[in-house]
């Protein structure tokens, strides 16, 4: 189909603990992207598990965390990513020299150690951001394909 990339776009979401924000973003992007993106998430200092509140607020929207786990930046090849999204709050993601993808900065508060209502507000903010990102990815893919720049 014209205007469609030949493979899913790889998107990496980066936060600190990889237990809340980036996990939500990964699940939402994979769910809402419907095969057009392949989202992963990592933490600069991974907690080692996903907080139960993260799973609970996503379950409220019918979005599972199947197959997701808390992992560090060294467990994913950043070179393979088309987009790297930093979730904010002093998150750093070392992109390799010569990285050809795009880096996107979000300012999403960390819900760690907050109540469930705060987790819900963060989930909703992330969902808005993911929907906007997916819309811009579709437009970028269309432009790249239309002008012969996409693989």
Chimera marker file (.cmm) of the C-alpha trace (Angstrom):
<marker_set name="trace">
<marker id="1" x="0.000" y="0.000" z="0.000" r="1" g="1" b="0" radius="0.5"/>
<marker id="2" x="1.498" y="3.393" z="-0.958" r="1" g="1" b="0" radius="0.5"/>
<marker id="3" x="2.600" y="5.528" z="1.965" r="1" g="1" b="0" radius="0.5"/>
<marker id="4" x="3.110" y="2.561" z="4.302" r="1" g="1" b="0" radius="0.5"/>
<marker id="5" x="6.564" y="1.587" z="5.588" r="1" g="1" b="0" radius="0.5"/>
<marker id="6" x="7.733" y="-1.923" z="4.684" r="1" g="1" b="0" radius="0.5"/>
<marker id="7" x="8.398" y="-2.810" z="8.333" r="1" g="1" b="0" radius="0.5"/>
<marker id="8" x="7.170" y="-1.605" z="11.710" r="1" g="1" b="0" radius="0.5"/>
<marker id="9" x="8.978" y="1.432" z="13.080" r="1" g="1" b="0" radius="0.5"/>
<marker id="10" x="11.094" y="0.665" z="16.158" r="1" g="1" b="0" radius="0.5"/>
<marker id="11" x="10.393" y="2.983" z="19.085" r="1" g="1" b="0" radius="0.5"/>
<marker id="12" x="12.284" y="2.887" z="22.385" r="1" g="1" b="0" radius="0.5"/>
<marker id="13" x="10.848" y="4.541" z="25.508" r="1" g="1" b="0" radius="0.5"/>
<marker id="14" x="13.385" y="5.397" z="28.211" r="1" g="1" b="0" radius="0.5"/>
<marker id="15" x="12.790" y="6.309" z="31.853" r="1" g="1" b="0" radius="0.5"/>
<marker id="16" x="14.729" y="5.711" z="35.053" r="1" g="1" b="0" radius="0.5"/>
<marker id="17" x="13.369" y="2.508" z="36.624" r="1" g="1" b="0" radius="0.5"/>
<marker id="18" x="11.542" y="0.940" z="33.668" r="1" g="1" b="0" radius="0.5"/>
<marker id="19" x="8.762" y="0.058" z="36.069" r="1" g="1" b="0" radius="0.5"/>
<marker id="20" x="6.116" y="2.747" z="35.406" r="1" g="1" b="0" radius="0.5"/>
<marker id="21" x="6.225" y="5.381" z="32.635" r="1" g="1" b="0" radius="0.5"/>
<marker id="22" x="8.207" y="3.676" z="29.912" r="1" g="1" b="0" radius="0.5"/>
<marker id="23" x="6.343" y="0.402" z="30.537" r="1" g="1" b="0" radius="0.5"/>
<marker id="24" x="3.036" y="2.237" z="30.081" r="1" g="1" b="0" radius="0.5"/>
<marker id="25" x="4.322" y="3.871" z="26.899" r="1" g="1" b="0" radius="0.5"/>
<marker id="26" x="5.554" y="0.548" z="25.492" r="1" g="1" b="0" radius="0.5"/>
<marker id="27" x="2.216" y="-1.177" z="26.138" r="1" g="1" b="0" radius="0.5"/>
<marker id="28" x="0.160" y="1.747" z="24.824" r="1" g="1" b="0" radius="0.5"/>
<marker id="29" x="2.281" y="2.177" z="21.688" r="1" g="1" b="0" radius="0.5"/>
<marker id="30" x="2.149" y="-1.516" z="20.839" r="1" g="1" b="0" radius="0.5"/>
<marker id="31" x="-1.603" y="-1.632" z="21.492" r="1" g="1" b="0" radius="0.5"/>
<marker id="32" x="-2.503" y="1.587" z="19.667" r="1" g="1" b="0" radius="0.5"/>
<marker id="33" x="0.108" y="1.141" z="16.920" r="1" g="1" b="0" radius="0.5"/>
<marker id="34" x="-1.582" y="-2.051" z="15.719" r="1" g="1" b="0" radius="0.5"/>
<marker id="35" x="1.537" y="-3.585" z="14.199" r="1" g="1" b="0" radius="0.5"/>
<marker id="36" x="2.821" y="-0.372" z="12.606" r="1" g="1" b="0" radius="0.5"/>
<marker id="37" x="5.290" y="0.133" z="15.464" r="1" g="1" b="0" radius="0.5"/>
<marker id="38" x="7.381" y="-2.185" z="17.566" r="1" g="1" b="0" radius="0.5"/>
<marker id="39" x="7.792" y="-0.489" z="20.919" r="1" g="1" b="0" radius="0.5"/>
<marker id="40" x="10.243" y="-1.433" z="23.649" r="1" g="1" b="0" radius="0.5"/>
<marker id="41" x="11.150" y="0.233" z="26.915" r="1" g="1" b="0" radius="0.5"/>
<marker id="42" x="14.240" y="0.464" z="29.110" r="1" g="1" b="0" radius="0.5"/>
<marker id="43" x="15.463" y="2.208" z="32.218" r="1" g="1" b="0" radius="0.5"/>
<marker id="44" x="18.704" y="4.023" z="32.931" r="1" g="1" b="0" radius="0.5"/>
<marker id="45" x="18.625" y="2.345" z="36.381" r="1" g="1" b="0" radius="0.5"/>
<marker id="46" x="16.059" y="-0.464" z="36.023" r="1" g="1" b="0" radius="0.5"/>
<marker id="47" x="14.115" y="-1.444" z="39.126" r="1" g="1" b="0" radius="0.5"/>
<marker id="48" x="13.964" y="-5.059" z="37.991" r="1" g="1" b="0" radius="0.5"/>
<marker id="49" x="10.183" y="-5.421" z="38.062" r="1" g="1" b="0" radius="0.5"/>
<marker id="50" x="7.060" y="-3.607" z="36.930" r="1" g="1" b="0" radius="0.5"/>
<marker id="51" x="5.072" y="-1.955" z="39.704" r="1" g="1" b="0" radius="0.5"/>
<marker id="52" x="1.623" y="-3.485" z="40.272" r="1" g="1" b="0" radius="0.5"/>
<marker id="53" x="0.030" y="-0.027" z="39.928" r="1" g="1" b="0" radius="0.5"/>
<marker id="54" x="1.372" y="0.173" z="36.373" r="1" g="1" b="0" radius="0.5"/>
<marker id="55" x="-0.348" y="-3.071" z="35.441" r="1" g="1" b="0" radius="0.5"/>
<marker id="56" x="-3.527" y="-2.051" z="37.266" r="1" g="1" b="0" radius="0.5"/>
<marker id="57" x="-4.020" y="1.305" z="35.493" r="1" g="1" b="0" radius="0.5"/>
<marker id="58" x="-3.304" y="-0.258" z="32.099" r="1" g="1" b="0" radius="0.5"/>
<marker id="59" x="-5.724" y="-3.116" z="32.815" r="1" g="1" b="0" radius="0.5"/>
<marker id="60" x="-8.401" y="-0.484" z="33.446" r="1" g="1" b="0" radius="0.5"/>
<marker id="61" x="-8.012" y="0.422" z="29.759" r="1" g="1" b="0" radius="0.5"/>
<marker id="62" x="-7.895" y="-3.221" z="28.663" r="1" g="1" b="0" radius="0.5"/>
<marker id="63" x="-4.187" y="-3.100" z="27.855" r="1" g="1" b="0" radius="0.5"/>
<marker id="64" x="-2.057" y="-6.027" z="29.066" r="1" g="1" b="0" radius="0.5"/>
<marker id="65" x="1.643" y="-6.028" z="29.901" r="1" g="1" b="0" radius="0.5"/>
<marker id="66" x="2.125" y="-9.466" z="28.356" r="1" g="1" b="0" radius="0.5"/>
<marker id="67" x="5.757" y="-10.177" z="27.583" r="1" g="1" b="0" radius="0.5"/>
<marker id="68" x="7.076" y="-6.973" z="29.182" r="1" g="1" b="0" radius="0.5"/>
<marker id="69" x="9.728" y="-6.870" z="31.904" r="1" g="1" b="0" radius="0.5"/>
<marker id="70" x="11.957" y="-4.268" z="33.532" r="1" g="1" b="0" radius="0.5"/>
<marker id="71" x="15.254" y="-3.992" z="31.657" r="1" g="1" b="0" radius="0.5"/>
<marker id="72" x="18.249" y="-1.718" z="31.246" r="1" g="1" b="0" radius="0.5"/>
<marker id="73" x="19.499" y="0.295" z="28.301" r="1" g="1" b="0" radius="0.5"/>
<marker id="74" x="22.304" y="-2.216" z="27.714" r="1" g="1" b="0" radius="0.5"/>
<marker id="75" x="19.745" y="-4.962" z="26.990" r="1" g="1" b="0" radius="0.5"/>
<marker id="76" x="18.418" y="-3.296" z="23.818" r="1" g="1" b="0" radius="0.5"/>
<marker id="77" x="20.218" y="-2.262" z="20.647" r="1" g="1" b="0" radius="0.5"/>
<marker id="78" x="19.585" y="1.480" z="20.440" r="1" g="1" b="0" radius="0.5"/>
<marker id="79" x="21.139" y="1.411" z="16.942" r="1" g="1" b="0" radius="0.5"/>
<marker id="80" x="18.101" y="-0.552" z="15.728" r="1" g="1" b="0" radius="0.5"/>
<marker id="81" x="15.654" y="2.140" z="16.848" r="1" g="1" b="0" radius="0.5"/>
<marker id="82" x="13.980" y="4.615" z="14.544" r="1" g="1" b="0" radius="0.5"/>
<marker id="83" x="12.857" y="6.761" z="17.497" r="1" g="1" b="0" radius="0.5"/>
<marker id="84" x="14.091" y="7.076" z="21.073" r="1" g="1" b="0" radius="0.5"/>
<marker id="85" x="11.664" y="8.769" z="23.466" r="1" g="1" b="0" radius="0.5"/>
<marker id="86" x="12.961" y="10.100" z="26.772" r="1" g="1" b="0" radius="0.5"/>
<marker id="87" x="10.143" y="10.232" z="29.318" r="1" g="1" b="0" radius="0.5"/>
<marker id="88" x="11.614" y="13.239" z="31.194" r="1" g="1" b="0" radius="0.5"/>
<marker id="89" x="12.655" y="13.951" z="34.777" r="1" g="1" b="0" radius="0.5"/>
<marker id="90" x="16.433" y="13.727" z="34.340" r="1" g="1" b="0" radius="0.5"/>
<marker id="91" x="16.288" y="10.639" z="32.137" r="1" g="1" b="0" radius="0.5"/>
<marker id="92" x="19.353" y="10.173" z="30.021" r="1" g="1" b="0" radius="0.5"/>
<marker id="93" x="19.639" y="7.815" z="27.116" r="1" g="1" b="0" radius="0.5"/>
<marker id="94" x="23.062" y="7.572" z="25.551" r="1" g="1" b="0" radius="0.5"/>
<marker id="95" x="22.418" y="7.378" z="21.833" r="1" g="1" b="0" radius="0.5"/>
<marker id="96" x="25.279" y="5.836" z="19.878" r="1" g="1" b="0" radius="0.5"/>
<marker id="97" x="27.564" y="7.997" z="17.777" r="1" g="1" b="0" radius="0.5"/>
<marker id="98" x="26.089" y="8.172" z="14.309" r="1" g="1" b="0" radius="0.5"/>
<marker id="99" x="22.546" y="7.284" z="15.481" r="1" g="1" b="0" radius="0.5"/>
<marker id="100" x="20.312" y="7.840" z="12.473" r="1" g="1" b="0" radius="0.5"/>
<marker id="101" x="16.980" y="7.827" z="14.278" r="1" g="1" b="0" radius="0.5"/>
<marker id="102" x="15.167" y="10.664" z="16.008" r="1" g="1" b="0" radius="0.5"/>
<marker id="103" x="15.250" y="11.553" z="19.679" r="1" g="1" b="0" radius="0.5"/>
<marker id="104" x="12.015" y="12.823" z="21.226" r="1" g="1" b="0" radius="0.5"/>
<marker id="105" x="11.819" y="14.448" z="24.669" r="1" g="1" b="0" radius="0.5"/>
<marker id="106" x="8.684" y="14.211" z="26.803" r="1" g="1" b="0" radius="0.5"/>
<marker id="107" x="8.114" y="15.754" z="30.210" r="1" g="1" b="0" radius="0.5"/>
<marker id="108" x="6.127" y="13.066" z="32.043" r="1" g="1" b="0" radius="0.5"/>
<marker id="109" x="6.175" y="13.066" z="35.849" r="1" g="1" b="0" radius="0.5"/>
<marker id="110" x="7.349" y="9.887" z="37.557" r="1" g="1" b="0" radius="0.5"/>
<marker id="111" x="4.444" y="8.197" z="39.395" r="1" g="1" b="0" radius="0.5"/>
<marker id="112" x="6.758" y="6.012" z="41.497" r="1" g="1" b="0" radius="0.5"/>
<marker id="113" x="5.689" y="6.191" z="45.177" r="1" g="1" b="0" radius="0.5"/>
<marker id="114" x="2.500" y="8.114" z="44.355" r="1" g="1" b="0" radius="0.5"/>
<marker id="115" x="-1.105" y="6.990" z="44.755" r="1" g="1" b="0" radius="0.5"/>
<marker id="116" x="-3.195" y="5.167" z="42.164" r="1" g="1" b="0" radius="0.5"/>
<marker id="117" x="-4.948" y="8.358" z="41.068" r="1" g="1" b="0" radius="0.5"/>
<marker id="118" x="-1.564" y="9.879" z="40.167" r="1" g="1" b="0" radius="0.5"/>
<marker id="119" x="-0.707" y="6.711" z="38.207" r="1" g="1" b="0" radius="0.5"/>
<marker id="120" x="-3.962" y="7.163" z="36.277" r="1" g="1" b="0" radius="0.5"/>
<marker id="121" x="-3.164" y="10.790" z="35.444" r="1" g="1" b="0" radius="0.5"/>
<marker id="122" x="0.311" y="9.782" z="34.228" r="1" g="1" b="0" radius="0.5"/>
<marker id="123" x="-1.195" y="6.932" z="32.159" r="1" g="1" b="0" radius="0.5"/>
<marker id="124" x="-3.605" y="9.377" z="30.527" r="1" g="1" b="0" radius="0.5"/>
<marker id="125" x="-0.818" y="11.862" z="29.758" r="1" g="1" b="0" radius="0.5"/>
<marker id="126" x="1.300" y="9.087" z="28.259" r="1" g="1" b="0" radius="0.5"/>
<marker id="127" x="-1.653" y="7.898" z="26.176" r="1" g="1" b="0" radius="0.5"/>
<marker id="128" x="-2.105" y="11.419" z="24.771" r="1" g="1" b="0" radius="0.5"/>
<marker id="129" x="1.613" y="11.625" z="23.982" r="1" g="1" b="0" radius="0.5"/>
<marker id="130" x="1.649" y="8.168" z="22.377" r="1" g="1" b="0" radius="0.5"/>
<marker id="131" x="-1.365" y="9.008" z="20.197" r="1" g="1" b="0" radius="0.5"/>
<marker id="132" x="0.366" y="12.221" z="19.043" r="1" g="1" b="0" radius="0.5"/>
<marker id="133" x="3.621" y="10.357" z="18.410" r="1" g="1" b="0" radius="0.5"/>
<marker id="134" x="1.864" y="7.659" z="16.390" r="1" g="1" b="0" radius="0.5"/>
<marker id="135" x="0.139" y="10.309" z="14.290" r="1" g="1" b="0" radius="0.5"/>
<marker id="136" x="3.478" y="12.021" z="13.598" r="1" g="1" b="0" radius="0.5"/>
<marker id="137" x="5.158" y="8.663" z="12.828" r="1" g="1" b="0" radius="0.5"/>
<marker id="138" x="2.470" y="7.895" z="10.263" r="1" g="1" b="0" radius="0.5"/>
<marker id="139" x="3.009" y="11.293" z="8.653" r="1" g="1" b="0" radius="0.5"/>
<marker id="140" x="6.815" y="10.876" z="8.712" r="1" g="1" b="0" radius="0.5"/>
<marker id="141" x="6.536" y="7.392" z="7.172" r="1" g="1" b="0" radius="0.5"/>
<marker id="142" x="4.246" y="8.696" z="4.465" r="1" g="1" b="0" radius="0.5"/>
<marker id="143" x="6.641" y="11.569" z="3.669" r="1" g="1" b="0" radius="0.5"/>
<marker id="144" x="9.660" y="9.265" z="3.628" r="1" g="1" b="0" radius="0.5"/>
<marker id="145" x="7.926" y="6.753" z="1.375" r="1" g="1" b="0" radius="0.5"/>
<marker id="146" x="6.542" y="9.424" z="-0.915" r="1" g="1" b="0" radius="0.5"/>
<marker id="147" x="9.994" y="10.932" z="-1.330" r="1" g="1" b="0" radius="0.5"/>
<marker id="148" x="11.835" y="7.600" z="-1.523" r="1" g="1" b="0" radius="0.5"/>
<marker id="149" x="13.669" y="7.911" z="1.792" r="1" g="1" b="0" radius="0.5"/>
<marker id="150" x="12.140" y="5.003" z="3.753" r="1" g="1" b="0" radius="0.5"/>
<marker id="151" x="13.409" y="1.437" z="3.641" r="1" g="1" b="0" radius="0.5"/>
<link id1="1" id2="2" r="1" g="1" b="0" radius="0.2"/>
<link id1="2" id2="3" r="1" g="1" b="0" radius="0.2"/>
<link id1="3" id2="4" r="1" g="1" b="0" radius="0.2"/>
<link id1="4" id2="5" r="1" g="1" b="0" radius="0.2"/>
<link id1="5" id2="6" r="1" g="1" b="0" radius="0.2"/>
<link id1="6" id2="7" r="1" g="1" b="0" radius="0.2"/>
<link id1="7" id2="8" r="1" g="1" b="0" radius="0.2"/>
<link id1="8" id2="9" r="1" g="1" b="0" radius="0.2"/>
<link id1="9" id2="10" r="1" g="1" b="0" radius="0.2"/>
<link id1="10" id2="11" r="1" g="1" b="0" radius="0.2"/>
<link id1="11" id2="12" r="1" g="1" b="0" radius="0.2"/>
<link id1="12" id2="13" r="1" g="1" b="0" radius="0.2"/>
<link id1="13" id2="14" r="1" g="1" b="0" radius="0.2"/>
<link id1="14" id2="15" r="1" g="1" b="0" radius="0.2"/>
<link id1="15" id2="16" r="1" g="1" b="0" radius="0.2"/>
<link id1="16" id2="17" r="1" g="1" b="0" radius="0.2"/>
<link id1="17" id2="18" r="1" g="1" b="0" radius="0.2"/>
<link id1="18" id2="19" r="1" g="1" b="0" radius="0.2"/>
<link id1="19" id2="20" r="1" g="1" b="0" radius="0.2"/>
<link id1="20" id2="21" r="1" g="1" b="0" radius="0.2"/>
<link id1="21" id2="22" r="1" g="1" b="0" radius="0.2"/>
<link id1="22" id2="23" r="1" g="1" b="0" radius="0.2"/>
<link id1="23" id2="24" r="1" g="1" b="0" radius="0.2"/>
<link id1="24" id2="25" r="1" g="1" b="0" radius="0.2"/>
<link id1="25" id2="26" r="1" g="1" b="0" radius="0.2"/>
<link id1="26" id2="27" r="1" g="1" b="0" radius="0.2"/>
<link id1="27" id2="28" r="1" g="1" b="0" radius="0.2"/>
<link id1="28" id2="29" r="1" g="1" b="0" radius="0.2"/>
<link id1="29" id2="30" r="1" g="1" b="0" radius="0.2"/>
<link id1="30" id2="31" r="1" g="1" b="0" radius="0.2"/>
<link id1="31" id2="32" r="1" g="1" b="0" radius="0.2"/>
<link id1="32" id2="33" r="1" g="1" b="0" radius="0.2"/>
<link id1="33" id2="34" r="1" g="1" b="0" radius="0.2"/>
<link id1="34" id2="35" r="1" g="1" b="0" radius="0.2"/>
<link id1="35" id2="36" r="1" g="1" b="0" radius="0.2"/>
<link id1="36" id2="37" r="1" g="1" b="0" radius="0.2"/>
<link id1="37" id2="38" r="1" g="1" b="0" radius="0.2"/>
<link id1="38" id2="39" r="1" g="1" b="0" radius="0.2"/>
<link id1="39" id2="40" r="1" g="1" b="0" radius="0.2"/>
<link id1="40" id2="41" r="1" g="1" b="0" radius="0.2"/>
<link id1="41" id2="42" r="1" g="1" b="0" radius="0.2"/>
<link id1="42" id2="43" r="1" g="1" b="0" radius="0.2"/>
<link id1="43" id2="44" r="1" g="1" b="0" radius="0.2"/>
<link id1="44" id2="45" r="1" g="1" b="0" radius="0.2"/>
<link id1="45" id2="46" r="1" g="1" b="0" radius="0.2"/>
<link id1="46" id2="47" r="1" g="1" b="0" radius="0.2"/>
<link id1="47" id2="48" r="1" g="1" b="0" radius="0.2"/>
<link id1="48" id2="49" r="1" g="1" b="0" radius="0.2"/>
<link id1="49" id2="50" r="1" g="1" b="0" radius="0.2"/>
<link id1="50" id2="51" r="1" g="1" b="0" radius="0.2"/>
<link id1="51" id2="52" r="1" g="1" b="0" radius="0.2"/>
<link id1="52" id2="53" r="1" g="1" b="0" radius="0.2"/>
<link id1="53" id2="54" r="1" g="1" b="0" radius="0.2"/>
<link id1="54" id2="55" r="1" g="1" b="0" radius="0.2"/>
<link id1="55" id2="56" r="1" g="1" b="0" radius="0.2"/>
<link id1="56" id2="57" r="1" g="1" b="0" radius="0.2"/>
<link id1="57" id2="58" r="1" g="1" b="0" radius="0.2"/>
<link id1="58" id2="59" r="1" g="1" b="0" radius="0.2"/>
<link id1="59" id2="60" r="1" g="1" b="0" radius="0.2"/>
<link id1="60" id2="61" r="1" g="1" b="0" radius="0.2"/>
<link id1="61" id2="62" r="1" g="1" b="0" radius="0.2"/>
<link id1="62" id2="63" r="1" g="1" b="0" radius="0.2"/>
<link id1="63" id2="64" r="1" g="1" b="0" radius="0.2"/>
<link id1="64" id2="65" r="1" g="1" b="0" radius="0.2"/>
<link id1="65" id2="66" r="1" g="1" b="0" radius="0.2"/>
<link id1="66" id2="67" r="1" g="1" b="0" radius="0.2"/>
<link id1="67" id2="68" r="1" g="1" b="0" radius="0.2"/>
<link id1="68" id2="69" r="1" g="1" b="0" radius="0.2"/>
<link id1="69" id2="70" r="1" g="1" b="0" radius="0.2"/>
<link id1="70" id2="71" r="1" g="1" b="0" radius="0.2"/>
<link id1="71" id2="72" r="1" g="1" b="0" radius="0.2"/>
<link id1="72" id2="73" r="1" g="1" b="0" radius="0.2"/>
<link id1="73" id2="74" r="1" g="1" b="0" radius="0.2"/>
<link id1="74" id2="75" r="1" g="1" b="0" radius="0.2"/>
<link id1="75" id2="76" r="1" g="1" b="0" radius="0.2"/>
<link id1="76" id2="77" r="1" g="1" b="0" radius="0.2"/>
<link id1="77" id2="78" r="1" g="1" b="0" radius="0.2"/>
<link id1="78" id2="79" r="1" g="1" b="0" radius="0.2"/>
<link id1="79" id2="80" r="1" g="1" b="0" radius="0.2"/>
<link id1="80" id2="81" r="1" g="1" b="0" radius="0.2"/>
<link id1="81" id2="82" r="1" g="1" b="0" radius="0.2"/>
<link id1="82" id2="83" r="1" g="1" b="0" radius="0.2"/>
<link id1="83" id2="84" r="1" g="1" b="0" radius="0.2"/>
<link id1="84" id2="85" r="1" g="1" b="0" radius="0.2"/>
<link id1="85" id2="86" r="1" g="1" b="0" radius="0.2"/>
<link id1="86" id2="87" r="1" g="1" b="0" radius="0.2"/>
<link id1="87" id2="88" r="1" g="1" b="0" radius="0.2"/>
<link id1="88" id2="89" r="1" g="1" b="0" radius="0.2"/>
<link id1="89" id2="90" r="1" g="1" b="0" radius="0.2"/>
<link id1="90" id2="91" r="1" g="1" b="0" radius="0.2"/>
<link id1="91" id2="92" r="1" g="1" b="0" radius="0.2"/>
<link id1="92" id2="93" r="1" g="1" b="0" radius="0.2"/>
<link id1="93" id2="94" r="1" g="1" b="0" radius="0.2"/>
<link id1="94" id2="95" r="1" g="1" b="0" radius="0.2"/>
<link id1="95" id2="96" r="1" g="1" b="0" radius="0.2"/>
<link id1="96" id2="97" r="1" g="1" b="0" radius="0.2"/>
<link id1="97" id2="98" r="1" g="1" b="0" radius="0.2"/>
<link id1="98" id2="99" r="1" g="1" b="0" radius="0.2"/>
<link id1="99" id2="100" r="1" g="1" b="0" radius="0.2"/>
<link id1="100" id2="101" r="1" g="1" b="0" radius="0.2"/>
<link id1="101" id2="102" r="1" g="1" b="0" radius="0.2"/>
<link id1="102" id2="103" r="1" g="1" b="0" radius="0.2"/>
<link id1="103" id2="104" r="1" g="1" b="0" radius="0.2"/>
<link id1="104" id2="105" r="1" g="1" b="0" radius="0.2"/>
<link id1="105" id2="106" r="1" g="1" b="0" radius="0.2"/>
<link id1="106" id2="107" r="1" g="1" b="0" radius="0.2"/>
<link id1="107" id2="108" r="1" g="1" b="0" radius="0.2"/>
<link id1="108" id2="109" r="1" g="1" b="0" radius="0.2"/>
<link id1="109" id2="110" r="1" g="1" b="0" radius="0.2"/>
<link id1="110" id2="111" r="1" g="1" b="0" radius="0.2"/>
<link id1="111" id2="112" r="1" g="1" b="0" radius="0.2"/>
<link id1="112" id2="113" r="1" g="1" b="0" radius="0.2"/>
<link id1="113" id2="114" r="1" g="1" b="0" radius="0.2"/>
<link id1="114" id2="115" r="1" g="1" b="0" radius="0.2"/>
<link id1="115" id2="116" r="1" g="1" b="0" radius="0.2"/>
<link id1="116" id2="117" r="1" g="1" b="0" radius="0.2"/>
<link id1="117" id2="118" r="1" g="1" b="0" radius="0.2"/>
<link id1="118" id2="119" r="1" g="1" b="0" radius="0.2"/>
<link id1="119" id2="120" r="1" g="1" b="0" radius="0.2"/>
<link id1="120" id2="121" r="1" g="1" b="0" radius="0.2"/>
<link id1="121" id2="122" r="1" g="1" b="0" radius="0.2"/>
<link id1="122" id2="123" r="1" g="1" b="0" radius="0.2"/>
<link id1="123" id2="124" r="1" g="1" b="0" radius="0.2"/>
<link id1="124" id2="125" r="1" g="1" b="0" radius="0.2"/>
<link id1="125" id2="126" r="1" g="1" b="0" radius="0.2"/>
<link id1="126" id2="127" r="1" g="1" b="0" radius="0.2"/>
<link id1="127" id2="128" r="1" g="1" b="0" radius="0.2"/>
<link id1="128" id2="129" r="1" g="1" b="0" radius="0.2"/>
<link id1="129" id2="130" r="1" g="1" b="0" radius="0.2"/>
<link id1="130" id2="131" r="1" g="1" b="0" radius="0.2"/>
<link id1="131" id2="132" r="1" g="1" b="0" radius="0.2"/>
<link id1="132" id2="133" r="1" g="1" b="0" radius="0.2"/>
<link id1="133" id2="134" r="1" g="1" b="0" radius="0.2"/>
<link id1="134" id2="135" r="1" g="1" b="0" radius="0.2"/>
<link id1="135" id2="136" r="1" g="1" b="0" radius="0.2"/>
<link id1="136" id2="137" r="1" g="1" b="0" radius="0.2"/>
<link id1="137" id2="138" r="1" g="1" b="0" radius="0.2"/>
<link id1="138" id2="139" r="1" g="1" b="0" radius="0.2"/>
<link id1="139" id2="140" r="1" g="1" b="0" radius="0.2"/>
<link id1="140" id2="141" r="1" g="1" b="0" radius="0.2"/>
<link id1="141" id2="142" r="1" g="1" b="0" radius="0.2"/>
<link id1="142" id2="143" r="1" g="1" b="0" radius="0.2"/>
<link id1="143" id2="144" r="1" g="1" b="0" radius="0.2"/>
<link id1="144" id2="145" r="1" g="1" b="0" radius="0.2"/>
<link id1="145" id2="146" r="1" g="1" b="0" radius="0.2"/>
<link id1="146" id2="147" r="1" g="1" b="0" radius="0.2"/>
<link id1="147" id2="148" r="1" g="1" b="0" radius="0.2"/>
<link id1="148" id2="149" r="1" g="1" b="0" radius="0.2"/>
<link id1="149" id2="150" r="1" g="1" b="0" radius="0.2"/>
<link id1="150" id2="151" r="1" g="1" b="0" radius="0.2"/>
</marker_set>
